[in-house]
Amino acid sequence: MKASPGRQITRVKTVAVICHENYMEIAIKADLFDVGLPVDASELRLGADSQFIPSCKVTALSTNEYIIAAELTDCGTQHW
């Protein structure tokens, strides 16, 4: 990643993905953009067309962290 002149890029670590054999876990900090404001959990999901699949939505682990635990074939993914 390049920074434009006079501007420094800061990477934030607010999302972590743990891959398992049949599913993945995505841990998301409530302050997703690291700006001091939590995101609305109801607007987070995995996949564009997955709004009605429960495993593709977030679950609150605490007030500071959410998790999505979905099988690899859920949420609009395809196995080739």
N, C-alpha and C positions, 0 to 999 in steps of 0.2 A: 504494500500500500504506500502510495506517495502522498506527501503532505504538500499542499500548495504553499507558495512563499508567504511567510508571516503567519502560517496556521499550522499548528501541530496536531497530529492525529493521536487520539487517546483510545485505546482499546479497553473495553469493559468486559468483564467476565460475569455475565448475568444468566447465561444459558449453558447447561452441561448435558451431554447426551451419553448414556451408557447403553451399549449394544449387547444384547444377549442372543442366544441361539434363535429364539422364536419371537422375541419382542424387544422393544426399546423403551427406555425410560428417559424422559426429558425433564430435567429440573430447571425451573424458571424462577428467578428472583422476582418478587412483586414489583420492585423498582427496576423494571426491565431495561430502561434506557439510562439508568444510573444518574437520574436528575433530581432525586428526592421525592418523586411522586409515584405511587403504586399504579399499575395498570389495572383495568377492570377485568377480572378473571373471566367474566362471561363473554368477553370478546376474544379470548385466546382459544385456539384449537389447532389441531394438526390436520392439514389437508384442506383444500379449497371447497370440496363438496361433502364435507364430513360433519356438518352441523347437527345431524340427527344420530350420529354414532357416539354412544356414551364414552367409549374408551378413547376417543379422539379429543375429548374435552379435558380441561384441567381439573385437578382436585387440589384443594388447599391442604398443604402439609402443615402450614402455620400461617400467621398473618404476613410473613415475610417471604414465603416460598410456595410455589405451585409445582405440581408434577403431572405429566402425561405419561401413562404406561399403555402402550398400544402394540398389538401384534404387528409384525412386519407386513402383513397383507391387509391391514385395516387402513382407514383414512385415505383411500384412493390410490394406494401403491399397488404395483403389479409385480408379479414374480415372472421372470423370463428364463 
